[in-house]
Amino acid sequence: MQLNDRFAASDDVVAKQVGGETVLLDLASGQYFGLDLVGGRIWELFGEASQSLSSLSDAIEAEFDAPRSVIETDIRALLVDLKDRELIAPQPE
C-alpha cells in the first residue's frame, strides 16, 4: 500500500457511534466491527471523501499526539484490515 493509494467506504457499510467507539455493520455479510476513537475518526473522514494513507495520516497527526511513523504504521494496518474485510475499496486517483 502506497501513501497516495485512495480508498472509500463501501456502500454496504453502516456506521453508528456507540459510547466511545464506532460500530460498523457490513450489510452484505451481517457482521459487526468495532473501531476505537482513532479508528472512528478515520471512518468519519471516509464519509467526507475518498482518503489516502497520506491524507489520513495528516488529519490524525493534527488531532492526536503520536509520532508520524506510528500513525502511518497503525493506519496502514487498519486500512489493510478494512480492505480485507471489504469495508473499504480502492479508488482511482
PDB file as gemmi writes it, atoms N, CA and C in Angstrom:
CRYST1    1.000    1.000    1.000  90.00  90.00  90.00 P 1                      
ATOM      1  N   MET A   1       0.842  -1.168   0.000  1.00  0.00           N  
ATOM      2  CA  MET A   1       0.000   0.000   0.000  1.00  0.00           C  
ATOM      3  C   MET A   1       0.891   1.237   0.000  1.00  0.00           C  
ATOM      4  N   GLN A   2       0.637   2.110  -0.965  1.00  0.00           N  
ATOM      5  CA  GLN A   2       1.426   3.329  -1.107  1.00  0.00           C  
ATOM      6  C   GLN A   2       0.744   4.497  -0.385  1.00  0.00           C  
ATOM      7  N   LEU A   3       1.491   5.542  -0.074  1.00  0.00           N  
ATOM      8  CA  LEU A   3       0.958   6.697   0.641  1.00  0.00           C  
ATOM      9  C   LEU A   3      -0.191   7.375  -0.099  1.00  0.00           C  
ATOM     10  N   ASN A   4      -0.174   7.321  -1.437  1.00  0.00           N  
ATOM     11  CA  ASN A   4      -1.193   8.028  -2.211  1.00  0.00           C  
ATOM     12  C   ASN A   4      -2.319   7.142  -2.709  1.00  0.00           C  
ATOM     13  N   ASP A   5      -2.307   5.838  -2.391  1.00  0.00           N  
ATOM     14  CA  ASP A   5      -3.428   4.969  -2.743  1.00  0.00           C  
ATOM     15  C   ASP A   5      -4.670   5.492  -2.040  1.00  0.00           C  
ATOM     16  N   ARG A   6      -5.783   5.605  -2.773  1.00  0.00           N  
ATOM     17  CA  ARG A   6      -7.014   6.169  -2.221  1.00  0.00           C  
ATOM     18  C   ARG A   6      -8.040   5.073  -1.966  1.00  0.00           C  
ATOM     19  N   PHE A   7      -8.830   5.262  -0.899  1.00  0.00           N  
ATOM     20  CA  PHE A   7      -9.855   4.316  -0.508  1.00  0.00           C  
ATOM     21  C   PHE A   7     -11.121   5.071  -0.128  1.00  0.00           C  
ATOM     22  N   ALA A   8     -12.248   4.396  -0.250  1.00  0.00           N  
ATOM     23  CA  ALA A   8     -13.537   4.944   0.179  1.00  0.00           C  
ATOM     24  C   ALA A   8     -14.308   3.846   0.896  1.00  0.00           C  
ATOM     25  N   ALA A   9     -15.221   4.270   1.753  1.00  0.00           N  
ATOM     26  CA  ALA A   9     -16.067   3.316   2.473  1.00  0.00           C  
ATOM     27  C   ALA A   9     -16.990   2.608   1.497  1.00  0.00           C  
ATOM     28  N   SER A  10     -17.233   1.342   1.758  1.00  0.00           N  
ATOM     29  CA  SER A  10     -18.171   0.564   0.958  1.00  0.00           C  
ATOM     30  C   SER A  10     -19.587   1.084   1.184  1.00  0.00           C  
ATOM     31  N   ASP A  11     -20.405   1.047   0.135  1.00  0.00           N  
ATOM     32  CA  ASP A  11     -21.807   1.450   0.252  1.00  0.00           C  
ATOM     33  C   ASP A  11     -22.602   0.478   1.107  1.00  0.00           C  
ATOM     34  N   ASP A  12     -22.068  -0.712   1.343  1.00  0.00           N  
ATOM     35  CA  ASP A  12     -22.755  -1.744   2.117  1.00  0.00           C  
ATOM     36  C   ASP A  12     -22.465  -1.667   3.610  1.00  0.00           C  
ATOM     37  N   VAL A  13     -21.837  -0.573   4.061  1.00  0.00           N  
ATOM     38  CA  VAL A  13     -21.469  -0.458   5.475  1.00  0.00           C  
ATOM     39  C   VAL A  13     -22.217   0.713   6.108  1.00  0.00           C  
ATOM     40  N   VAL A  14     -22.811   0.443   7.268  1.00  0.00           N  
ATOM     41  CA  VAL A  14     -23.497   1.463   8.056  1.00  0.00           C  
ATOM     42  C   VAL A  14     -22.690   1.650   9.339  1.00  0.00           C  
ATOM     43  N   ALA A  15     -22.469   2.907   9.723  1.00  0.00           N  
ATOM     44  CA  ALA A  15     -21.689   3.199  10.927  1.00  0.00           C  
ATOM     45  C   ALA A  15     -22.558   3.931  11.944  1.00  0.00           C  
ATOM     46  N   LYS A  16     -22.301   3.637  13.219  1.00  0.00           N  
ATOM     47  CA  LYS A  16     -23.036   4.267  14.310  1.00  0.00           C  
ATOM     48  C   LYS A  16     -22.099   4.456  15.491  1.00  0.00           C  
ATOM     49  N   GLN A  17     -22.167   5.632  16.130  1.00  0.00           N  
ATOM     50  CA  GLN A  17     -21.397   5.883  17.343  1.00  0.00           C  
ATOM     51  C   GLN A  17     -22.124   5.251  18.528  1.00  0.00           C  
ATOM     52  N   VAL A  18     -21.417   4.422  19.280  1.00  0.00           N  
ATOM     53  CA  VAL A  18     -21.978   3.793  20.467  1.00  0.00           C  
ATOM     54  C   VAL A  18     -20.966   3.956  21.584  1.00  0.00           C  
ATOM     55  N   GLY A  19     -21.301   4.769  22.566  1.00  0.00           N  
ATOM     56  CA  GLY A  19     -20.342   5.037  23.632  1.00  0.00           C  
ATOM     57  C   GLY A  19     -19.111   5.700  23.044  1.00  0.00           C  
ATOM     58  N   GLY A  20     -17.945   5.158  23.331  1.00  0.00           N  
ATOM     59  CA  GLY A  20     -16.692   5.721  22.841  1.00  0.00           C  
ATOM     60  C   GLY A  20     -16.159   5.059  21.595  1.00  0.00           C  
ATOM     61  N   GLU A  21     -16.994   4.249  20.931  1.00  0.00           N  
ATOM     62  CA  GLU A  21     -16.490   3.579  19.738  1.00  0.00           C  
ATOM     63  C   GLU A  21     -17.458   3.727  18.570  1.00  0.00           C  
ATOM     64  N   THR A  22     -16.957   3.415  17.393  1.00  0.00           N  
ATOM     65  CA  THR A  22     -17.772   3.395  16.188  1.00  0.00           C  
ATOM     66  C   THR A  22     -18.027   1.942  15.836  1.00  0.00           C  
ATOM     67  N   VAL A  23     -19.286   1.605  15.659  1.00  0.00           N  
ATOM     68  CA  VAL A  23     -19.664   0.246  15.290  1.00  0.00           C  
ATOM     69  C   VAL A  23     -20.049   0.254  13.816  1.00  0.00           C  
ATOM     70  N   LEU A  24     -19.443  -0.661  13.071  1.00  0.00           N  
ATOM     71  CA  LEU A  24     -19.732  -0.803  11.645  1.00  0.00           C  
ATOM     72  C   LEU A  24     -20.555  -2.061  11.437  1.00  0.00           C  
ATOM     73  N   LEU A  25     -21.580  -1.962  10.614  1.00  0.00           N  
ATOM     74  CA  LEU A  25     -22.365  -3.123  10.222  1.00  0.00           C  
ATOM     75  C   LEU A  25     -22.191  -3.309   8.727  1.00  0.00           C  
ATOM     76  N   ASP A  26     -21.634  -4.451   8.355  1.00  0.00           N  
ATOM     77  CA  ASP A  26     -21.495  -4.806   6.942  1.00  0.00           C  
ATOM     78  C   ASP A  26     -22.806  -5.453   6.521  1.00  0.00           C  
ATOM     79  N   LEU A  27     -23.619  -4.728   5.763  1.00  0.00           N  
ATOM     80  CA  LEU A  27     -24.930  -5.221   5.348  1.00  0.00           C  
ATOM     81  C   LEU A  27     -24.820  -6.456   4.456  1.00  0.00           C  
ATOM     82  N   ALA A  28     -23.725  -6.576   3.720  1.00  0.00           N  
ATOM     83  CA  ALA A  28     -23.545  -7.724   2.823  1.00  0.00           C  
ATOM     84  C   ALA A  28     -23.343  -9.026   3.602  1.00  0.00           C  
ATOM     85  N   SER A  29     -22.599  -8.953   4.694  1.00  0.00           N  
ATOM     86  CA  SER A  29     -22.301 -10.178   5.458  1.00  0.00           C  
ATOM     87  C   SER A  29     -23.081 -10.273   6.763  1.00  0.00           C  
ATOM     88  N   GLY A  30     -23.626  -9.151   7.237  1.00  0.00           N  
ATOM     89  CA  GLY A  30     -24.324  -9.136   8.516  1.00  0.00           C  
ATOM     90  C   GLY A  30     -23.390  -9.078   9.710  1.00  0.00           C  
ATOM     91  N   GLN A  31     -22.096  -8.858   9.487  1.00  0.00           N  
ATOM     92  CA  GLN A  31     -21.119  -8.821  10.574  1.00  0.00           C  
ATOM     93  C   GLN A  31     -20.948  -7.397  11.107  1.00  0.00           C  
ATOM     94  N   TYR A  32     -20.683  -7.321  12.413  1.00  0.00           N  
ATOM     95  CA  TYR A  32     -20.394  -6.056  13.081  1.00  0.00           C  
ATOM     96  C   TYR A  32     -18.892  -5.960  13.339  1.00  0.00           C  
ATOM     97  N   PHE A  33     -18.391  -4.729  13.329  1.00  0.00           N  
ATOM     98  CA  PHE A  33     -16.983  -4.459  13.624  1.00  0.00           C  
ATOM     99  C   PHE A  33     -16.923  -3.220  14.502  1.00  0.00           C  
ATOM    100  N   GLY A  34     -15.999  -3.186  15.440  1.00  0.00           N  
ATOM    101  CA  GLY A  34     -15.842  -2.041  16.328  1.00  0.00           C  
ATOM    102  C   GLY A  34     -14.538  -1.312  16.066  1.00  0.00           C  
ATOM    103  N   LEU A  35     -14.609   0.017  16.114  1.00  0.00           N  
ATOM    104  CA  LEU A  35     -13.427   0.859  15.953  1.00  0.00           C  
ATOM    105  C   LEU A  35     -13.274   1.740  17.183  1.00  0.00           C  
ATOM    106  N   ASP A  36     -12.040   1.899  17.653  1.00  0.00           N  
ATOM    107  CA  ASP A  36     -11.788   2.780  18.782  1.00  0.00           C  
ATOM    108  C   ASP A  36     -11.904   4.242  18.343  1.00  0.00           C  
ATOM    109  N   LEU A  37     -11.552   5.157  19.215  1.00  0.00           N  
ATOM    110  CA  LEU A  37     -11.682   6.589  18.950  1.00  0.00           C  
ATOM    111  C   LEU A  37     -10.965   7.013  17.670  1.00  0.00           C  
ATOM    112  N   VAL A  38      -9.719   6.599  17.517  1.00  0.00           N  
ATOM    113  CA  VAL A  38      -8.950   6.987  16.328  1.00  0.00           C  
ATOM    114  C   VAL A  38      -9.502   6.298  15.082  1.00  0.00           C  
ATOM    115  N   GLY A  39      -9.797   5.020  15.172  1.00  0.00           N  
ATOM    116  CA  GLY A  39     -10.390   4.308  14.046  1.00  0.00           C  
ATOM    117  C   GLY A  39     -11.719   4.927  13.637  1.00  0.00           C  
ATOM    118  N   GLY A  40     -12.507   5.339  14.619  1.00  0.00           N  
ATOM    119  CA  GLY A  40     -13.778   6.000  14.335  1.00  0.00           C  
ATOM    120  C   GLY A  40     -13.582   7.321  13.618  1.00  0.00           C  
ATOM    121  N   ARG A  41     -12.562   8.057  14.024  1.00  0.00           N  
ATOM    122  CA  ARG A  41     -12.270   9.331  13.351  1.00  0.00           C  
ATOM    123  C   ARG A  41     -11.855   9.073  11.909  1.00  0.00           C  
ATOM    124  N   ILE A  42     -11.071   8.036  11.678  1.00  0.00           N  
ATOM    125  CA  ILE A  42     -10.669   7.683  10.315  1.00  0.00           C  
ATOM    126  C   ILE A  42     -11.909   7.325   9.498  1.00  0.00           C  
ATOM    127  N   TRP A  43     -12.817   6.558  10.079  1.00  0.00           N  
ATOM    128  CA  TRP A  43     -14.041   6.189   9.362  1.00  0.00           C  
ATOM    129  C   TRP A  43     -14.857   7.449   9.030  1.00  0.00           C  
ATOM    130  N   GLU A  44     -14.897   8.372   9.960  1.00  0.00           N  
ATOM    131  CA  GLU A  44     -15.605   9.639   9.744  1.00  0.00           C  
ATOM    132  C   GLU A  44     -15.012  10.392   8.549  1.00  0.00           C  
ATOM    133  N   LEU A  45     -13.694  10.368   8.424  1.00  0.00           N  
ATOM    134  CA  LEU A  45     -13.033  11.037   7.300  1.00  0.00           C  
ATOM    135  C   LEU A  45     -13.409  10.387   5.971  1.00  0.00           C  
ATOM    136  N   PHE A  46     -13.640   9.072   5.968  1.00  0.00           N  
ATOM    137  CA  PHE A  46     -14.094   8.400   4.749  1.00  0.00           C  
ATOM    138  C   PHE A  46     -15.455   8.931   4.312  1.00  0.00           C  
ATOM    139  N   GLY A  47     -16.261   9.395   5.260  1.00  0.00           N  
ATOM    140  CA  GLY A  47     -17.571   9.940   4.939  1.00  0.00           C  
ATOM    141  C   GLY A  47     -17.497  11.264   4.208  1.00  0.00           C  
ATOM    142  N   GLU A  48     -16.369  11.947   4.333  1.00  0.00           N  
ATOM    143  CA  GLU A  48     -16.195  13.254   3.688  1.00  0.00           C  
ATOM    144  C   GLU A  48     -15.728  13.105   2.244  1.00  0.00           C  
ATOM    145  N   ALA A  49     -14.899  12.129   1.959  1.00  0.00           N  
ATOM    146  CA  ALA A  49     -14.351  11.911   0.611  1.00  0.00           C  
ATOM    147  C   ALA A  49     -13.441  10.693   0.668  1.00  0.00           C  
ATOM    148  N   SER A  50     -13.051  10.188  -0.520  1.00  0.00           N  
ATOM    149  CA  SER A  50     -12.069   9.110  -0.518  1.00  0.00           C  
ATOM    150  C   SER A  50     -10.786   9.648   0.120  1.00  0.00           C  
ATOM    151  N   GLN A  51     -10.043   8.763   0.749  1.00  0.00           N  
ATOM    152  CA  GLN A  51      -8.867   9.175   1.511  1.00  0.00           C  
ATOM    153  C   GLN A  51      -7.660   8.326   1.138  1.00  0.00           C  
ATOM    154  N   SER A  52      -6.492   8.936   1.258  1.00  0.00           N  
ATOM    155  CA  SER A  52      -5.239   8.207   1.085  1.00  0.00           C  
ATOM    156  C   SER A  52      -4.597   8.015   2.452  1.00  0.00           C  
ATOM    157  N   LEU A  53      -3.642   7.110   2.523  1.00  0.00           N  
ATOM    158  CA  LEU A  53      -2.881   6.928   3.755  1.00  0.00           C  
ATOM    159  C   LEU A  53      -2.248   8.248   4.172  1.00  0.00           C  
ATOM    160  N   SER A  54      -1.751   8.992   3.210  1.00  0.00           N  
ATOM    161  CA  SER A  54      -1.113  10.265   3.496  1.00  0.00           C  
ATOM    162  C   SER A  54      -2.104  11.278   4.068  1.00  0.00           C  
ATOM    163  N   SER A  55      -3.281  11.416   3.451  1.00  0.00           N  
ATOM    164  CA  SER A  55      -4.258  12.397   3.937  1.00  0.00           C  
ATOM    165  C   SER A  55      -4.805  11.999   5.305  1.00  0.00           C  
ATOM    166  N   LEU A  56      -5.028  10.712   5.518  1.00  0.00           N  
ATOM    167  CA  LEU A  56      -5.479  10.251   6.826  1.00  0.00           C  
ATOM    168  C   LEU A  56      -4.418  10.506   7.891  1.00  0.00           C  
ATOM    169  N   SER A  57      -3.161  10.246   7.555  1.00  0.00           N  
ATOM    170  CA  SER A  57      -2.061  10.475   8.499  1.00  0.00           C  
ATOM    171  C   SER A  57      -1.956  11.950   8.859  1.00  0.00           C  
ATOM    172  N   ASP A  58      -2.122  12.825   7.873  1.00  0.00           N  
ATOM    173  CA  ASP A  58      -2.094  14.272   8.138  1.00  0.00           C  
ATOM    174  C   ASP A  58      -3.171  14.662   9.136  1.00  0.00           C  
ATOM    175  N   ALA A  59      -4.402  14.167   8.905  1.00  0.00           N  
ATOM    176  CA  ALA A  59      -5.522  14.519   9.781  1.00  0.00           C  
ATOM    177  C   ALA A  59      -5.318  13.993  11.194  1.00  0.00           C  
ATOM    178  N   ILE A  60      -4.900  12.740  11.304  1.00  0.00           N  
ATOM    179  CA  ILE A  60      -4.726  12.137  12.624  1.00  0.00           C  
ATOM    180  C   ILE A  60      -3.557  12.784  13.364  1.00  0.00           C  
ATOM    181  N   GLU A  61      -2.491  13.095  12.648  1.00  0.00           N  
ATOM    182  CA  GLU A  61      -1.347  13.762  13.280  1.00  0.00           C  
ATOM    183  C   GLU A  61      -1.748  15.125  13.839  1.00  0.00           C  
ATOM    184  N   ALA A  62      -2.642  15.827  13.150  1.00  0.00           N  
ATOM    185  CA  ALA A  62      -3.094  17.148  13.602  1.00  0.00           C  
ATOM    186  C   ALA A  62      -4.004  17.060  14.829  1.00  0.00           C  
ATOM    187  N   GLU A  63      -4.672  15.929  15.004  1.00  0.00           N  
ATOM    188  CA  GLU A  63      -5.660  15.794  16.072  1.00  0.00           C  
ATOM    189  C   GLU A  63      -5.190  14.993  17.278  1.00  0.00           C  
ATOM    190  N   PHE A  64      -4.203  14.127  17.091  1.00  0.00           N  
ATOM    191  CA  PHE A  64      -3.762  13.242  18.171  1.00  0.00           C  
ATOM    192  C   PHE A  64      -2.258  13.378  18.365  1.00  0.00           C  
ATOM    193  N   ASP A  65      -1.806  13.121  19.574  1.00  0.00           N  
ATOM    194  CA  ASP A  65      -0.402  13.266  19.927  1.00  0.00           C  
ATOM    195  C   ASP A  65       0.315  11.924  19.778  1.00  0.00           C  
ATOM    196  N   ALA A  66       0.903  11.719  18.600  1.00  0.00           N  
ATOM    197  CA  ALA A  66       1.665  10.494  18.348  1.00  0.00           C  
ATOM    198  C   ALA A  66       2.669  10.773  17.235  1.00  0.00           C  
ATOM    199  N   PRO A  67       3.789  10.060  17.209  1.00  0.00           N  
ATOM    200  CA  PRO A  67       4.778  10.245  16.142  1.00  0.00           C  
ATOM    201  C   PRO A  67       4.204   9.833  14.780  1.00  0.00           C  
ATOM    202  N   ARG A  68       4.584  10.551  13.747  1.00  0.00           N  
ATOM    203  CA  ARG A  68       4.085  10.286  12.395  1.00  0.00           C  
ATOM    204  C   ARG A  68       4.325   8.836  11.976  1.00  0.00           C  
ATOM    205  N   SER A  69       5.483   8.287  12.292  1.00  0.00           N  
ATOM    206  CA  SER A  69       5.792   6.914  11.880  1.00  0.00           C  
ATOM    207  C   SER A  69       4.819   5.915  12.515  1.00  0.00           C  
ATOM    208  N   VAL A  70       4.452   6.140  13.759  1.00  0.00           N  
ATOM    209  CA  VAL A  70       3.496   5.257  14.443  1.00  0.00           C  
ATOM    210  C   VAL A  70       2.115   5.422  13.822  1.00  0.00           C  
ATOM    211  N   ILE A  71       1.727   6.657  13.548  1.00  0.00           N  
ATOM    212  CA  ILE A  71       0.427   6.926  12.929  1.00  0.00           C  
ATOM    213  C   ILE A  71       0.323   6.209  11.591  1.00  0.00           C  
ATOM    214  N   GLU A  72       1.329   6.363  10.738  1.00  0.00           N  
ATOM    215  CA  GLU A  72       1.290   5.723   9.412  1.00  0.00           C  
ATOM    216  C   GLU A  72       1.235   4.204   9.518  1.00  0.00           C  
ATOM    217  N   THR A  73       2.004   3.642  10.421  1.00  0.00           N  
ATOM    218  CA  THR A  73       2.010   2.187  10.599  1.00  0.00           C  
ATOM    219  C   THR A  73       0.644   1.693  11.065  1.00  0.00           C  
ATOM    220  N   ASP A  74       0.071   2.377  12.041  1.00  0.00           N  
ATOM    221  CA  ASP A  74      -1.227   1.967  12.576  1.00  0.00           C  
ATOM    222  C   ASP A  74      -2.343   2.141  11.546  1.00  0.00           C  
ATOM    223  N   ILE A  75      -2.332   3.246  10.814  1.00  0.00           N  
ATOM    224  CA  ILE A  75      -3.366   3.472   9.804  1.00  0.00           C  
ATOM    225  C   ILE A  75      -3.226   2.459   8.675  1.00  0.00           C  
ATOM    226  N   ARG A  76      -2.008   2.181   8.267  1.00  0.00           N  
ATOM    227  CA  ARG A  76      -1.790   1.178   7.210  1.00  0.00           C  
ATOM    228  C   ARG A  76      -2.380  -0.176   7.634  1.00  0.00           C  
ATOM    229  N   ALA A  77      -2.142  -0.578   8.874  1.00  0.00           N  
ATOM    230  CA  ALA A  77      -2.673  -1.853   9.378  1.00  0.00           C  
ATOM    231  C   ALA A  77      -4.204  -1.832   9.386  1.00  0.00           C  
ATOM    232  N   LEU A  78      -4.794  -0.715   9.811  1.00  0.00           N  
ATOM    233  CA  LEU A  78      -6.248  -0.601   9.817  1.00  0.00           C  
ATOM    234  C   LEU A  78      -6.804  -0.664   8.403  1.00  0.00           C  
ATOM    235  N   LEU A  79      -6.181   0.053   7.463  1.00  0.00           N  
ATOM    236  CA  LEU A  79      -6.660   0.048   6.085  1.00  0.00           C  
ATOM    237  C   LEU A  79      -6.585  -1.346   5.462  1.00  0.00           C  
ATOM    238  N   VAL A  80      -5.507  -2.057   5.727  1.00  0.00           N  
ATOM    239  CA  VAL A  80      -5.377  -3.419   5.207  1.00  0.00           C  
ATOM    240  C   VAL A  80      -6.503  -4.292   5.765  1.00  0.00           C  
ATOM    241  N   ASP A  81      -6.770  -4.176   7.067  1.00  0.00           N  
ATOM    242  CA  ASP A  81      -7.832  -4.963   7.687  1.00  0.00           C  
ATOM    243  C   ASP A  81      -9.202  -4.599   7.100  1.00  0.00           C  
ATOM    244  N   LEU A  82      -9.497  -3.309   6.979  1.00  0.00           N  
ATOM    245  CA  LEU A  82     -10.777  -2.870   6.415  1.00  0.00           C  
ATOM    246  C   LEU A  82     -10.919  -3.314   4.960  1.00  0.00           C  
ATOM    247  N   LYS A  83      -9.837  -3.239   4.210  1.00  0.00           N  
ATOM    248  CA  LYS A  83      -9.860  -3.658   2.801  1.00  0.00           C  
ATOM    249  C   LYS A  83     -10.073  -5.169   2.696  1.00  0.00           C  
ATOM    250  N   ASP A  84      -9.365  -5.938   3.521  1.00  0.00           N  
ATOM    251  CA  ASP A  84      -9.513  -7.397   3.507  1.00  0.00           C  
ATOM    252  C   ASP A  84     -10.949  -7.822   3.845  1.00  0.00           C  
ATOM    253  N   ARG A  85     -11.609  -7.042   4.691  1.00  0.00           N  
ATOM    254  CA  ARG A  85     -12.993  -7.341   5.083  1.00  0.00           C  
ATOM    255  C   ARG A  85     -14.011  -6.696   4.127  1.00  0.00           C  
ATOM    256  N   GLU A  86     -13.496  -6.031   3.082  1.00  0.00           N  
ATOM    257  CA  GLU A  86     -14.304  -5.359   2.056  1.00  0.00           C  
ATOM    258  C   GLU A  86     -15.195  -4.264   2.624  1.00  0.00           C  
ATOM    259  N   LEU A  87     -14.694  -3.598   3.681  1.00  0.00           N  
ATOM    260  CA  LEU A  87     -15.404  -2.470   4.270  1.00  0.00           C  
ATOM    261  C   LEU A  87     -15.002  -1.165   3.595  1.00  0.00           C  
ATOM    262  N   ILE A  88     -13.831  -1.165   2.968  1.00  0.00           N  
ATOM    263  CA  ILE A  88     -13.384  -0.058   2.123  1.00  0.00           C  
ATOM    264  C   ILE A  88     -12.926  -0.641   0.789  1.00  0.00           C  
ATOM    265  N   ALA A  89     -12.894   0.221  -0.211  1.00  0.00           N  
ATOM    266  CA  ALA A  89     -12.482  -0.233  -1.554  1.00  0.00           C  
ATOM    267  C   ALA A  89     -11.510   0.771  -2.145  1.00  0.00           C  
ATOM    268  N   PRO A  90     -10.520   0.266  -2.910  1.00  0.00           N  
ATOM    269  CA  PRO A  90      -9.590   1.177  -3.590  1.00  0.00           C  
ATOM    270  C   PRO A  90     -10.355   2.074  -4.564  1.00  0.00           C  
ATOM    271  N   GLN A  91      -9.858   3.291  -4.714  1.00  0.00           N  
ATOM    272  CA  GLN A  91     -10.456   4.272  -5.617  1.00  0.00           C  
ATOM    273  C   GLN A  91      -9.431   4.713  -6.651  1.00  0.00           C  
ATOM    274  N   PRO A  92      -9.872   5.051  -7.850  1.00  0.00           N  
ATOM    275  CA  PRO A  92      -8.919   5.576  -8.833  1.00  0.00           C  
ATOM    276  C   PRO A  92      -8.390   6.929  -8.403  1.00  0.00           C  
ATOM    277  N   GLU A  93      -7.187   7.234  -8.839  1.00  0.00           N  
ATOM    278  CA  GLU A  93      -6.580   8.524  -8.464  1.00  0.00           C  
ATOM    279  C   GLU A  93      -7.204   9.659  -9.208  1.00  0.00           C  
TER     280      GLU A  93                                                      
END                                                                             
